Amino acid sequence: MTCAGLGTSRRGWHYLPGKNMTRFAISFLLLATTISAADYGPDKGTLVIVGGNMQDPAIVKRFIDLAGGPDAPIVIIPTAGEADDQYDEYWSGLKLWRENGAQKLTVLHTRDRKVADSEAFVKPIREARGVFFGGGRQWRLADSYLNTLTHKELAALLNRGGVVGGSSAGASILTSFMVRGDTKSNDKMIGDHTVGLGFLKNAAVDQHLLRRNRQFDMLEVIDKHPELLGIGLDEDTAIVVRGDQFDVIGKSYVVVYSNKPVVGANGRFYFMGAGDRFDMKERKATRQGSEWRPLQGVRPGGIEN
């Protein structure tokens, strides 16, 4: 495990025994209930979900602002990546955050569930205003953090009005249904890991959408699970989720897939760009001008007419 603040590196946390896991499970469910008044996103707090290759300063700065500004404590979790114990305050993944003004960064990483379930490990999350998951393979995040004390404290962070985000694998882990979670191949949409952290409920998120020609892949998921809302994010593009609505920011497109009618759509998926807003409960897209107005229909698989 690595827990590193700027200029500080602490290693070797040990599991704290004596937890009553039944009591923990009940308390987690009760906490989850307090943030689940919305059907999709968190009732309190914000999600920033990025489609990979995050370079746009506007996305990074939006996350920092939502956390409370440059002085806000932010935790970065790189566990989805290939490395195991090479994450510290000198990790190159912090460069983009520092360039965009973040001053209080902590790297938090373990692949040991006992460590992730310890009081010592979650202390930086309890002090944070924002937590962000980096890219890699999302099953590593599920194996390390799902249904641990870390998971519970992330929910608590949202419940106190904080922001949780992720890019690429860090985007897909935030949902209730996790796509591309197979340990053998990230080409498999429904693999051996399908349960995410559940902060975006009744939904699945795919990433690198247009850059990797994945725009049709989500159809398999919503055909087999028609209750889900599918969301595809292209690279360097994000959705900012509050309650049952999200806003699109970044450089490319977001695609919505739904077996429920989307207002104005006449195809199986619906493209949205920066500045657009989507109501996940009402299945309605709007764009801001002098006021929010409905978007027009799209060609099947196309962009707005």
Buried (B, 14 or more C-beta within 10 A) or exposed (E): BBBBBBEEEBEEBEBBEEBEEEEBEEEBEEBBEBBBEBBBBBBBBBBBBBBBBBEBEBBBBBBBBBBBEBEBBBBBBBBBBEEEEEBBBEBEBBEBBEEBBBBBBBBBBBBBBBBBBBEBBBBBBEEBBBBBBBBBBBBBBBBBBBBBBBBBBBBBBBBEEBBBBBBBBBBBBBBBBBBBBBBEEBEBBBBEBBBBBBBBBBBBBBBBBBBBEBBEBBBBBBEEBEEBBBBBBBBBBBBBBBBBBBBBBBBBBBBBBBBEEBBBBEEBBBBBBBEBBBBBBEBBBBBEEEEEEEBEBBEEEEEBE
